[in-house]
């Protein structure tokens, strides 16, 4: 009986180990289980989404629910428009949005936020959601906004918790904001989002702020915004900024 030479066996084992290393290192980590962490806080991704198509279907289950759409367009409409208008009036008083702003509401559903902006004089306001709601809301995915670079002076969203890829959400806001433009996010820090949420902020807004690499923090304050408790205001850096 012949015995294989030791160098051949060793070479075979090393080859197998190399193949295993290449396989596992090239397999991307799932965004459903990877936390985006900073020194003091993190964004925890929720499990349960088998694919991006599965995620989109679940979001559309809520957005296209006939009962909810009737509620958003009727009894819920005036109440939300009034509350959003108060938030936006405060921002206008601080000079963060004006009547001349090109404004986008990200994840606007039926468009209450858009109607609120228009009610205080921001006539160049439009909304975006997976399902359009003409004439206030056009179709679009916040992971890949359907707008050119530097399109808006102001962007508002209260659906950050619905982002399956938070880093893409932030990058798209920064891409479509003009230099010096303002982004306002309403998020849940001390409350848990609904069953359609894809992520949760842990311990604070640091994990969120770490995603906005081209923006400076203006301020953070507490709000009472339909289950969301914190307002984050950011300003996109100007192109000649060296900060």
C-alpha positions in Angstrom: 0.0 0.0 0.0 1.4 3.3 -1.0 1.4 6.3 1.4 0.9 9.8 -0.1 3.8 12.1 0.3 3.5 14.5 3.2 4.0 17.6 1.1 1.1 16.6 -1.1 -1.2 16.2 1.9 -0.1 19.4 3.4 -0.7 21.3 0.1 -4.2 19.7 -0.2 -5.1 20.8 3.4 -3.8 24.4 2.8 -5.8 24.6 -0.4 -9.0 23.6 1.4 -8.4 26.1 4.1 -7.8 28.8 1.6 -11.0 28.1 -0.3 -13.0 28.1 3.0 -11.5 31.4 4.0 -12.3 33.0 0.6 -15.9 31.7 0.7 -16.7 33.0 4.2 -14.9 36.3 3.9 -16.6 37.1 0.6 -20.1 36.4 1.9 -21.7 39.7 2.8 -23.1 40.1 6.2 -26.9 40.4 6.4 -28.2 43.9 7.0 -30.9 42.4 9.1 -28.4 41.3 11.8 -25.6 43.8 11.5 -25.7 46.8 14.0 -24.3 50.1 12.9 -22.5 51.1 16.0 -20.8 54.2 17.4 -19.1 54.8 20.7 -22.3 55.4 22.6 -25.2 54.1 20.5 -26.2 51.8 17.7 -28.9 51.0 15.2 -30.3 47.5 15.6 -31.7 45.9 12.5 -34.8 43.8 13.1 -34.9 40.2 11.8 -37.6 38.7 9.6 -37.0 40.1 6.1 -36.0 37.2 3.8 -35.2 39.5 0.9 -35.6 43.0 -0.3 -38.7 42.1 -2.2 -40.1 40.7 1.0 -39.3 43.9 2.8 -41.0 46.0 0.1 -44.1 43.8 0.2 -44.4 44.2 3.9 -44.1 48.0 3.6 -46.7 48.1 0.9 -49.1 46.0 3.0 -49.3 49.0 5.3 -49.1 51.8 2.7 -51.8 50.3 0.5 -54.1 49.0 3.2 -57.5 50.4 2.1 -58.7 51.0 5.7 -55.6 53.0 6.6 -55.6 55.0 3.4 -59.2 56.0 4.1 -58.3 57.0 7.6 -55.2 59.0 6.5 -57.2 60.8 3.9 -60.2 61.7 6.0 -60.5 61.7 9.8 -56.7 61.6 10.3 -55.9 64.2 7.7 -56.7 67.5 9.4 -55.2 66.5 12.7 -51.8 65.5 11.2 -51.7 68.5 8.9 -52.2 70.8 11.9 -49.4 69.1 13.9 -47.0 69.0 11.1 -47.7 72.7 10.3 -46.7 73.6 13.8 -43.4 71.7 13.5 -42.7 73.4 10.2 -43.6 76.8 11.4 -41.1 76.4 14.2 -38.4 75.4 11.7 -39.4 78.4 9.5 -39.0 80.7 12.5 -35.5 79.4 12.9 -34.7 80.1 9.2 -34.3 76.3 8.4 -37.1 76.3 5.8 -38.6 79.2 3.8 -41.3 79.9 1.2 -38.7 79.6 -1.5 -37.4 76.2 -0.4 -37.6 73.2 -2.7 -38.8 70.7 -0.1 -39.1 66.9 -0.1 -41.0 64.8 2.4 -39.5 61.3 2.4 -42.0 58.5 3.1 -45.0 60.8 2.9 -47.8 58.3 2.4 -50.9 60.3 1.5 -49.0 63.7 1.8 -50.1 65.3 5.1 -46.6 66.6 5.6 -46.6 68.1 2.1 -50.0 69.7 2.7 -48.6 71.2 6.0 -45.6 72.7 4.3 -47.7 74.2 1.6 -50.1 75.6 4.2 -47.3 77.7 5.7 -46.2 78.9 2.3 -43.7 76.4 1.1 -45.3 75.9 -2.2 -42.4 74.0 -3.7 -43.0 70.9 -1.5 -43.5 67.4 -2.8 -43.7 64.0 -1.1 -42.3 60.6 -2.1 -43.4 57.1 -1.1 -43.4 53.6 -2.5 -47.0 54.1 -3.5 -47.9 57.5 -5.1 -50.7 59.7 -3.9 -51.3 62.4 -6.5 -51.0 65.3 -6.6 -48.9 65.6 -3.4 -46.8 62.4 -3.4 -44.8 60.8 -6.2 -43.5 57.2 -6.4 -40.1 56.5 -5.1 -37.9 54.3 -2.8 -36.0 56.2 -0.2 -33.1 53.8 -0.6 -32.7 55.1 -4.2 -34.5 58.5 -4.5 -35.7 59.2 -8.1 -34.2 62.7 -8.1 -30.9 64.3 -9.4 -28.1 65.4 -7.1 -28.6 68.7 -5.2 -32.4 68.9 -5.9 -33.7 70.1 -2.6 -33.2 72.8 0.0 -35.1 71.0 2.7 -36.0 67.3 3.4 -38.2 65.9 6.1 -38.9 62.3 7.1 -40.4 60.5 10.0 -39.8 57.0 8.6 -36.1 56.4 9.3 -37.1 53.4 11.4 -38.5 51.8 8.2 -35.2 51.9 6.4 -33.8 48.4 5.8 -30.5 50.0 4.8 -30.1 53.0 7.1 -26.7 54.0 5.5 -28.4 54.2 2.0 -31.3 56.2 3.4 -28.8 58.8 4.8 -26.7 58.8 1.7 -29.7 59.5 -0.5 -30.8 62.4 1.7 -27.4 63.9 1.5 -27.1 63.2 -2.3 -30.3 65.0 -3.1 -29.8 67.9 -0.7 -28.1 71.0 -2.0 -25.0 72.2 -0.2 -26.2 74.1 2.9 -29.6 72.3 2.7 -31.4 71.1 5.8 -32.6 67.6 6.7 -35.1 67.1 9.6 -35.8 63.7 10.9 -38.3 62.6 13.5 -37.2 59.4 15.2 -38.1 57.2 18.1 -35.3 57.0 20.8 -37.3 56.2 23.9 -40.1 54.3 22.2 -40.3 51.3 20.0 -41.5 51.6 16.4 -44.4 49.7 15.0 -44.3 46.2 13.5 -43.4 47.6 10.1 -40.2 49.1 11.4 -36.9 47.7 10.1 -34.6 49.2 12.7 -34.4 50.7 16.2 -32.2 53.3 17.6 -30.5 52.2 20.8 -29.6 54.6 23.5 -29.7 57.8 21.5 -29.2 59.4 18.1 -25.4 58.9 17.8 -25.9 55.9 15.6 -28.0 58.0 13.3 -25.7 61.0 13.3 -22.8 58.7 12.3 -24.5 57.9 9.0 -24.7 61.5 7.9 -21.0 62.0 6.9 -21.5 65.1 4.8 -23.6 67.0 7.3 -23.3 69.0 10.5 -25.7 68.7 13.4 -27.8 71.8 14.0 -29.7 70.6 17.0 -31.7 67.8 18.7 -34.9 68.3 20.6 -37.8 66.4 22.1 -41.0 66.4 20.2 -44.4 64.5 20.3 -44.8 63.4 16.7 -47.2 60.5 16.3 -45.2 58.0 18.3 -41.8 59.6 17.6 -40.1 61.5 20.3 -37.0 63.2 19.0 -36.3 65.7 16.2 -32.9 65.8 14.6 -31.9 68.7 12.4 -28.8 68.5 10.1 -27.3 70.8 7.6 -25.4 69.5 4.6 -21.9 70.9 4.4 -21.0 73.3 1.6 -18.7 72.0 -1.0 -15.9 74.3 0.0 -16.2 73.3 3.7 -13.1 71.7 5.2 -14.7 70.5 8.4 
